Amino acid sequence: MNFLFLTALKVEATPIIKRFNLEKDLKTQLFINNNISLLITGVGKHKTKFRLKSIIDLKINWNETIIINVGIAGGEKNKTNIGSIYLINKIIDEETGKIFFPDILIKNNLEEISLTTVINSVSDDSFNYTGLVDMEASAIFESLSLYIPCHRFIFLKIVSDHMNILDWKSINVESLIQKQIESISKIINSYNNQNLSNRIILDKVEINLLTKYSKKLKLTKTQSIELMLLSENFKKNNGLISGLDFYFKQIPKSKQERNKVFDKIRKHLSA
Amino acid sequence: MIKSENTFLPDFSHIYVESEAKKYNLTRDCLDRFPNANIIEISDYKSFFNRKNQDFQTQKKSIKLILAVKKPPFIYKSTDILQDGGFKNFYYNTPILNCLYNCDYCFLQGMYPSANIVVFVNQNDMMDAVDEKLLSREFPKDPLALSISYNTDLMAFENILPITRSWINFANTKSDLLIEVRTKSALFNSFSDLSPSNKIIFSWTLSPERVVHKSEFDTPPLERRLTAIQLAISKGWKIRLCFDPVLIYGNWEKDYSDLLDKIIYSVAKNNIYDITVGVFRMGRDYFQRVRKSKPKSIEYYKNYVEENKIMTVSQEEKDAVRTLFTKKLKDYISKDKIHFWI
């Protein structure tokens, strides 16, 4: 599996960068080491959405990527302890009212809690938020849920205050994250499970080859889709795709000729 | 076949409870049954159940429970795909959405975006709707037949919540109601204290052990289903045997032939209400949705034919199924008691 850490602040990222020996890739601004990478999104929903948009088109294998948002959060005074780490099971966007639920399928030892994503930082505990409060989580879920299924989102929040802080600089964010770095590592280990990745039948090489064949034969869109589906059937039933080269050796001179060849391919793959 | 991956949380590690559902007894019973579950309050079950980009098969590895209040309609007219068993007034309802089992060929994975299980805690509202339908049914001289296990295996849930029992008790108070409980469960002994009722048909789906092992994940083995059937028959309950779907694969005839031999030998025919036989069939839209998720099961990569927006096996294969079952069952049960759904 690939893991993409998202943090709002550089100080939240530092312990993770150190722990996993991540190095900055100047081209993408991602910190990377093999299957683990990290992106600093900036504070707030707007910046987060903007930064995430910039990485969507990167050659990230979204089929195998797990998103881990790590950051500090304000906590309800009577239910949370400063410095404790929580796994988020429900995210409420205060502005839009939208609610997001990451699927929690993998065993872990973390306490769970709900989270509200707000626009402005909260330093007045009279608002009575239940659970935790942050400024990015809902934007992360909303921006990436087109690419990532619900079971590959992890939101880990470390309580930095009880929503009554006047001087934010008094919080040692790096230290709070550092103290939980082993819990974060454990989560990585337990989620490093191939069963969480998207199931595929045709690999990239096969898909590229079939796309090339489709273009060469000038197949219609419907025929191209059918070729993919029949190829999946063939591979599922036979273990691999074979014997197709023969049909793609010559470029058909007419639609009729193409359709004849495609009929033969259909028969071959349906056998 | 049973679950074995211990990296996943156990089923029902999380229970999502609609705010409106909290006041119902069934909710309290369920929460008492799982004292260590994480309870998450939701405003509407659909906000969790209908999320985008869920993966049905991955969720099956750690199923979550949703407790919700069903809104009308509480009862539905049967569909073309559901076997009506020859009943003119045939309806179904949905006490539970989704199933504890995970059969390869099941339409639920195409019907629902989520593998999580929804239990509707206002069962009484569903019973009231049946009462109303009994009075307004289309063919008043015929009983109202109601399938309560269409979108789930209700009996499989009996150890968790005794919903089947409550429907049996309900049916016993009605004169023109016949309830079908379709199941693969072996939990029949949960009803050992009940007197047999002619208002209930227990319909067991049976498959060769090879199919059970390969394609009916988390279901009881064939032997345990047969034991449950034998117990039900010995107590005097009405039993329907369902061979649905009969799966077509290399040497399927031998496996199904052996299965029928075993049944003919071990299941007393006197209380067999009828037998239904069907082949794989799934609405095209459901089929395509399942196929798009790239399931591991081979069932979705076969060459089916499309008939009236339903994906199914070829006529030749249907004929072969009909021939085999007709031949094998001819001395076991009268022809009019075998219903082919092919």
Interface residues (C-beta under 8 A of the other chain):
Chain A: N89 K90 I99 F100 F101 D103 I104 L105 I106 K107 E112 S114 S145 L146 I148 P149 C150 H151 S190 N193 N195 L196 N198 R199 I200 I201 L229 E232 N233 K236 N237 S270
Chain B: E5 N6 T7 F8 L9 S13 H14 Y16 N38 I40 I42 S43 S47 F48 R51 K52 N53 Q54 D55 Q57 T58 Q59 K61 S62 K64 R291 S293 K294 P295 K296 I298 Y301 K302 N303
